[in-house]
Amino acid sequence: MKTLLPFLLFLITTTCFSQGFPYERPLKISWSNDGITFNNTSIFQDSSGVPSVIRWKGDTLACVFQWFRLPRNSPSWDWVAVKFSYNAGQTWTEPTPIVVNGLPTKYQRPFDPTLAVINNDSLRVYFSSSNGMPVGGLDSLVNTYSAVSTDGITYTFEPNARFDNQSKPVIDPAVIYFNGMWHYSAPAGPPQDGTYHATSSDGLNFTYQGKYVSDNQHNWTGNFMLNTPTELRFYGAGQTIWYNTSADGTIWKGYVSTNLIGGDPSITRLPDNRYLAIYVGEPYNPQKNFVCGDTLIDTRDGMRYATVLIGKDCWMKQNLNFGQFVRSDSSAIVHSDMHDNGFYEKYLYNNDITKAPNYGGLYEWDELMNYTTNNGAQGLCPAGWHVSTDDEWKSLITVSGGSLLNSTSGYGGNALKNKGEGFGAGAGTNTVGFSAKHSGDRDAYGIFNGLNLRSIFWTSTRANSIEAFHYTLWASNDTIQRLALGSNTGFACRCVKNAPLGNKESKEDMNQTLIYPNPFINTINVQTNNNVYYELVNLIGQIVWSGKHIEEQDFSGLVSGSYFLHINTPLSVEVFRLIKQ
């Protein structure tokens, strides 16, 4: 993902594109107390990639990255930029394109930047470039170069390559000073080919030492991080962002997965021992070809939700788990611990962050609705989704075989509960795949109740000026309750996908290419009205399959990772980025 040039080649050879290019992704920022579980994720910089963040001069943070600043093809489009923070990453300066004085005019513009601290007065940026422009894609001209700076913005080019392979391009460098030696790494090819490792006493003249061994699940495109004076870490990408540790920069102990989903991670340890991560997030529109039943990816924080079609409505199969955790403190009076402060907030049962993966967040109605009162509002749901309405709950109950016997209660709760939830007459059957869990709730006094005994879900529908409807499922019986309460209580939320605008499909919708599932495991289905020819291409440009009847192919033997599907017609080519799990 760090390399732009292969994407530019796709741009040259095709006429129509789906999402998947570097400029279609934001950089995200997140914090952690242990370097494993990160939270409070937000967007760090739009339309950017390849970050490298370091601590400098004690309290200064500097982050360089590839910036795809609009408009396209402007002087700063696809140029390395830098941002600074002077308060532990809470706020940052606006991005400023760096200047590399002395870079020969025939050299390719810098890309894949990596920062390293030389001393308290100077930084060095390592980057990919080439003495002349490669023809037809990345080739052996591309090497690692460097430049030095005293302000982090204006750099002086250092002649000659820092690392060179005579027969292959060298991209995605990572460099750090550890235990009296500079260590360099760069992927040798696909993840399973391992990673070049070189060392240097001065950070300029590197000697090749061999390869770091890897596999196809762990991509060493990322950055080193000094965790302690005796522990070096490398954070890289895969199914999740991971790290590995070393005591000497040569021998690595083993992979540890984090909860972050993304690419090109850069992590630094702050003076208060927290960890700050900046990494490439999901595409802005990863659900362009979404079909209910696919995994919903929330681009705001990388959370993934299973989905299910029940009747005419597409529901999340899991409770919403968006927002930063706020502590609920019990009190003798009715109160709120959430506030209209510009931050999206959630409670976690018993203030226990380990409950989040299983049960999601608990929300006061005002916060969940993002301080609006419109029935069917998005609230804190992902873009294109909304807080479920009272009518949608009524439809859900009916389609599932239940019924509301009056305005406040009915039956059919067992069909909505996950198997294993409830007991006796309340045992869940999960007939329609709603998969509810008894997640408990937070009462108006700030006290948590009901874990494993009940689940309560807000709707976006107001019952009156101060209350909104909610639905309760009980562990001991099949009952469904429909009641109303004020905002101070904390309940769960299920989001529903917005219906298409209008009642009829437009001509454009009818002709739109639809690909599912994405991510895929064994098969790829394409819905298109055109007579097409397919090519499935890996990240290094090799065609791994081609033909006309893609739905008949078994792709279970493909290596996990990213692929590009070329859909060829006599007049155009569409390219879609797919993920093989």
Secondary structure, 3 states (H helix, E strand, C coil): CCCCHHHHHHHHHCCEECCCCHHHCCEEEEEECCCCCEEEEEEEECCEEEEEEEEECCCEEEEEEEEECCCCCCCCEEEEEEEEECCCCCCCCCCEECEEECCCCCECCCEEEEEEEEECCEEEEEEEEEECCCCCCCCCCEEEEEEEECCCCEEEEEEEEEECCCCCCCCCCEEEEECCEEEEEEECCCHHHCEEEEEECCCCCCEEEEEECCCCCEEEEEEEEEEECCEEEEEEEECCCEEEEECCCCCEEEEEECCCCCEEEEEEECCCCCEEEEEECCCCCCCCCCCCCCCEECCCCCCEECEEEECCEEEECCCCCCCEECCCCCCCCCCCCCCCCCCCEEECHHHCHHHHHHHCCEECHHHHCCCCCCCCCCCCCCCCEEECCHHHHHHHHHHCCCEECCCCEEECCHHHECCCCCCHHHCCCCCCCCCECCEEEECCCCCEEEECCEEEEEEEEECCCCCEEEEEEECCCCEEEEEEECCCCEEECCEEECCCCCCCCCHHHHHCCEEECCCECCCCEEECCCCCEEEEEECCCCEEEEECCHHHCCCCCCCCEEEEEEEECCCCEEEEEEEEC
